[in-house]
């Protein structure tokens, strides 16, 4: 009682300890500066904001669209998925620095300003279309610094649980919950090429053309081998014909049916002899034409007999690849990495946190999450030194982004005194050095 709000706090277990709070001079997210450096080297957010239409009609606008876009993306990158967090982040020195502009010397955008930006400005038809296309444009920028010898696209869907009366929410029997059912398309680097938010009760392949066709058009002029993988929901006649017309090689899972089972009947008989501890694997390849297909296509089957199991595990793939059956199965099994990338997006940038009431507002928020995810993945793929190249996005957030720092302001410069714990100076310097090597190529490109 009677103590000032600025007086140090005392601890009973050690009377020598005092606790002080300096929100505007201490940050827990100093590692965002490395991501901002990569952002500038690849010219991502600075070009992204040029296509946005400013719907604000007032004269007293505090922050530019570029600053607001950066604050939306970097907040999610640091794990702050709710605009309510802007109440504190607007004072955070690391956030103010990466946002730039007026925020650097004053404060970043408030909660109300961020809410209006995400639910009014970005949710317009023109801005939403621009946001959806941004992922592909950013990936094209990253490709300038890669040796792109082939393209592998993985398409999948996932669940984003909803709560309350959110527009577009529906019950999904497979996931057994009220949810949205977004559809994702990744490349082999883990970049999210395109995403679409859908109602919760839509089938897995619904609206696949809106996701896949724009990506195919972007890569149409690249003379490289192109591949596509998907589960059984994408074994659609129109999709197969499109892939064949565009020169894609594909491996797509097929649902088992009596005709396919008869094709491999000899492999479905239990092998003679003592059961092996290791699974016994058998492969088959044959031509098959479904009733809805316009032609017969190659189907690869894999049969696995496991010890202690009465029936074999059977899988079918439709493909136009001319490889051996084992190689095709191994190629398809690597599609599981796409499921891991979806999990990373859920854990690292929390892109399932879609809490707005209107569907289009949640669609805009999902695109912001995707931009944050891609920026994080660019840093992992392009600039991480070898000792930490295997870090997940969650590990990068906890060890790289969440670096504590004290900020000291001088007349000519600002000094960030970073804690040297999980990421020492030498490692951080290595990251900045690799980013610096991207700048000349970016400028010349």
N, C-alpha and C positions, 0 to 999 in steps of 0.2 A: 504494500500500500504506500502511495506517495512516491514510488520510484519513477524516474523518467523512463520513457519508452526506449531511450537510447542508452540507458545504463547497462553495463555488462551483467549477464546472468551468472549466478554462482551455483556450484555443485557441492552437495553435502559430502560426497565420498572423498573429495580432495579440495580443500579450501584454497589452494593455490591456483585453481583453474578458474578462468573467466571466459564467458562466451559473448562475442559481439557479432552483429549481423550487418553486413555491408553489401546489400543487394546490387547496387550500381557499380561497385568496384571489384566484385568477386563473381566469377562465373563457374559453372560446373560443366559447360559445353564448349570448352576452348578448342576441341578437335574439329569443330565446324569450320574453322579457318582453313583447314586442308581441303575440305570439300569446296569451299568458296574459291580457293585457288584453282582447283580443277574446273570448276564451273566457268571461271574466267578464261582459262586456257582453251577450253572447247567452245567458248562463246555460246553457252546454252541459254541461260535466263535472259541475257541481254537481247538476244534475237527472238526469244519466245514472247516477250512482252510487246514486241512491235506489231504483232497480229491481233492483239486484244483491242476491243472497242470499249472506250470509257463511257459508261452509262450514267455516271454521276453528273448531276445538273447544278450542284451548289458551286459557289465561287471559292469557298474556304476549304479546299481539299488539302489535307496535310501531307499525304504521301502519294507518290506516283504508282501507276499500275505495276511497274517493274519492282518497286520496293515491296508492295503488297504480295506479289507473286513469290518473291524470294522468301518473305516471311512465312507464307503458307507452306512452301516446300521444305525449308530448313527446319521449321517447327516439327513437321512430321518426321523428318530425317533424325531428329534428336529424340523422338518418341513422344512428342506432345501432339496427340491426335485431335484434341478438342480445342476449339477457338477460345474457350474459357481460360486456357493456359496463357493467352496473350496478356492477361491482366498482370502477370508477373514477368513474362518474357519481354514485354515492351521496355523493361528497365535493364534487362540482362545485357552486359557489355558485349558479349560474344555475338548475341543475336543482332544487336544494333550495328555491329561492325559488318557482319555478313550481309545484312539488308542494305546498308549503305544509304546514300542520300541524306535526307533530313534526319533519319534515325541515328546516324552516327554521332551527331553532336547533341541530340535532344532525346527523344524516345521513339521506339518503334510504334506500330499501329496498335490501337487499343482493341479490346474484345469486340466492342460494337462495330468498329470500322472493319475489322477482319470478318465479322459475321456478314456485314453488308456486301463486302467484296466477294465472298464465296457463295452467298445465296441470292444475290441480286445481279452483280456484274458478271460473274463467271457462268451463271446458269442461263444466260440468254442463248438463243439458238446459234448465233454467229460465234460467240466465244466458246461455247461448248464444242462446236465442231472443230475450232482451232485447237482446243485442248486435246481432243481425241487424236488429232493428227500430229501433235507435238512429239509423242513418243518416237514415232518413226523418224522425224527430223533430227531428233537428238541422237538416235542410233546411227543415222547416216554420218553425223559429225564424228561419232566414236569410230566408225568404220575407217575413217581416213588414217587412223593410227593402228590399224590391224592389217594383217595379211589375210584377206578374205578369199580363201581358196574353195570354199563350198558354203552352202546354206542348208541348215537343218531346222525345220519348223515343227514345233510340238504344240498341238492344240488340246486344251483341256478346260474343264469347268470346275467350279468350287462353290462353296456355300458362304454366305455372309448373313448371319442371324440378325433378325430384326425384332424390335420390341415396340409394343404399343400400336397405334394406328398410323403406321407409315405407309405412304402411298406406294402401291406396287408390291407390297408384301403378300406372300401366299405360302400355303403349306406345301412342303416338298416331301413326298413319301419316302424317297431314298434317304434323305438326311434326317427325316422325322422331326422337322421343326418349321417354324415360320421364318422365312428368309428371303433374301435375294439370291439369284443364281448367276453370278458373273461368268463370262467366258474369256479365256486367256489364250494368247498366242505368243510363245517364246521362241527365240533363236538359240543356237547351240552355245552361245556365250552366257546365257541366262538373262539377256535383255528382254524386257517385255515389249514386244513389237506393237501389240494392240490389245485393248481390253474393252469389253462391252458389258454394261450392267443390264440385267434382265429381271423380269418378274420371277418370283421363287418357284412357280409351278411350270416354267418353261422346260422342255426337254433339253438334254445336254447339247444337242447340235442345232438348236433353234437359232436362226439368224447367223449361221456360220459364214454366209457370203459377206456380210457387213464387216466381219473381222478379217477374213482371209483374203478377199479380193484386193483391198487396198495395199496389203503387204506384197502380194504377188506382183502388182503393178509397179511398186517401187523397185523391185529386184529384176524386172523383166529384161532390162538391157544389160544385165551383168552376165557375162559368158562364163558361168561357173556351174558345177553340178548342184542340183537343188533337190532336197528331200523333204518328205512330210511324214509325220507319225501321228496317230490318233487312236483312241479306243474304239470299241464297237459302235458307239453312237454315231461316229463319223463315216461309217462304211455305207455312204449314200451314193446312189447312181450318179447324181449330178455332180457331187464332189469328186468322184473318181474320174468322171469325164473331163472336168475342169483341170485336174492335176495332169492328166495325160495330154490334154491340149496345150498346156503351158510348159510341158517338158519336165515335170516333177517326177521323181521316183518316190514311191510311197510304200509304207508298211502299216496297215491298219488292221486292228483286231476284228475278227468276225465272231458273231455269236454261234454257238454250236447248234446244229439241227440234225434230224435223222439222215439227210442226204450226205452231209459231211461225215457223220459217224460211220456210215456204210463204206465211205471211201477209204477209211483207215481201220476197217474191222479187224484185220490180222494183228494190228498193234494193240488192240484193246483186250487181248487175251493175256492173262498173267504169264510172265516169263517162267520157263521151266527151271527148276533148281532151287537151291536155298536162297531166300531173300537176302539181298545185299544191304549193308548198312547205308551205303551211298545210294542216292536215287539212280535208277536206271532210266536213261533218256533215249527216246527213239524219235526219228524225224521222217516226214513224208512230204512229197510235193506232187501236186496234180492240178489238172485244169478243172474249173468249176464255173458254172453260170447260174447265178440266182435268177429267179423269175423276173425281177425288176431290172436286171442288167441287160445292156444291149449286146454284150459279147461275153465269151468265156474268158476268165482271168486266172492267173496262177494263184493257188492257195497253198500255203505251207502249214503243216501241222506238227505240233510237238506233243509227245506223250511221255509223262514222267510217272514211274512207279516208285512209291516211297514205302519204306519198311513200316509195317504196322497199319497201313491204310488199305482198305478193301478195294477201292476203285482208283484208277489212275487219274492224274491231273492232265486235262487235255486243253490245248489252246490252238486256235486257228488264226492265220493272218492272210489277208488278201494283199498281193503285192505285184508290182511290175518290175521288180529288181531281178537281175539275172545271176545273183550271187548264189552260193551254196545255202542249203537250208539252215545250217548252224549259224552262218554269218548273218543271215536275215533275222533270225531269232535274237541273236546278240544285239544287233542294231536296234531292233524294236524295244528290247528290254531297257536300253539306255533312255527310253522315254520317261522312266521313273524319275530322272533328274528334274523334269518339269514339275512333278508333284512336290519335290523338295523345294524348288524355287517358290511355289505357291505358299508353302509353309513358312519360308523365310519372309515373304511379304506380310504374312499374318503376324509373325512374331517380331520382326525387326521394325517395320513401319506401320504395323497395325491397320492394314487397309480394309479390314472387315468392320472397322468402327464407323459405320454409316448411320448417324443418329438423327439426320434431318427428317422432317415430316414429308416434304415434297420429293418425288422421285428424281426430278432433274437436279435438285440440289445435291442429292446423294451421288448422282452420276458425276457431277463436277468434282465432288470431294474424292471420289474414287480415282479420277484422272490425276488429281494432285498427289495422291498417295503413290500412283504409278510413276510420276515424274521423280518423286523422292527416292523410290526404289531404284529406278534406272541410274540416277546420279550416284547412289551408293554402289551399285554394281559396276559402274564405269571405273570408280576408284579401285575396286577390288581387281578388276580385269586388266586395267591399263597401267597402274602405277604402284601396286603394292610390291615391296621387296620380297625376295624369295622366302625369308624366314617366316613371314606372316601371310603368304599368298593363300594359304588354306583356311584363313579365318572366315567364319560365316558373317553375314551382315549383322546378326545379333551381337556377335563378339566384337565386331568393329564398333558398333554403337556403344557397348559397355566399356571398351578399353581405349578406343581412339577418340570418339566424340566426347565421352564423359571424362575428359581431362579437366581437373580443377585448375583454376588460374586466378592470380591476383592482377588487377589492371592498374598500372601506374601511368598517369597522364603527365607529359612534359609539354613544354611550349611548342616543340617541333615534331614530336612523335608520341605514339602510345605504346607502352611496353606491356606485353602479356607475360607474366612470370608463371610458367606452366609447371605443374607438379610432374616430377619424373618418376613414375611408378610403372604402370603397365607398358607405356610407350616411352622409352628413353629418348634423349636428344638425338643420338645418332640415327635411330630408326625414323624419327619424325623428319630429320634432315634428308634422309634417303627418299622419303615420300615426296617432299617438296622438290628435290632434285629431279625425280622422274617426271613430275608435273611440268617442271620448267622445260624439259626436253620436248614436250608436246607443243609448246607455244609457237616456235618457228614454223612448224608444219601447218599448224592451224592458220597462222597468218598468211602463209603462201597459198593455202587451199582456198 
